[in-house]
Amino acid sequence: MTGLSTIRPRGLAIALCALGATLLALPGAAAAKATQYVIGLDLSKSNPLVTDSDYARKVATRIEPLIQHLEFMDIVTLRTFGSYNTGENALRIDKTISKLDPAEKVSIIVREVVAGVPRLIESGRLKAQPSTNMLAFMENMAEVVDCKKVNTTFILITDGIEDSAYARLIAKGATLPEPRADLFKGCQELQILGLGQGQSSPEITVRLREQWTAWAEKAGFKSFLGLNDW
């Protein structure tokens, strides 16, 4: 039997190249896709995140472990939304997990920002906003996120009540417009944390969950999670 030790140097190089090509051709040999979390903070006045420090800390505590478990070259994108005028949505964080920005460090940054939203608004560094343009925010983010290349999950901290030119979901019987079918094709999940928070009836939460579940499915997300509380 001929082993690698009996092959002459040139033959060894050829054999190793052939072995490498074979391994690359095997199922599952391709490099795994990076993970991305897109975190959207709703700064509209109806969202408890804006005024309730206990609630803000609760949300931050839920998100922090997700970031802690990210790996090298995974991505965290944090944005605020509310009014359609993006000039009022001043908070932007973009981090790629690396030696300079390890997951533990990034998770602390995200935790402190989310938990600190009421304080930032009270101090005037962020501005509470009169409307909720969730759909416009999602449409804008669809232009900069590539779910074919990155396993992407959206986490929106919001009561889920779209209040814009597209829809006013607080009105009984109101519905969301259908999204473009390929808007988020291949994206992993849309999460809404705080769905129906601050409202007087569980029926509103049920209706909101139905609307966003259908919207997420039609937009291309593989799954939807809408939590009123946890």
Helices and strands as residue ranges (DSSP letters): G 4-6, H 9-25, E 34-42, G 48-50, H 53-68, E 75-81, G 86-88, E 92-96, H 103-115, H 117-123, H 134-142, E 150-157, E 189-193, H 202-219, E 223-227
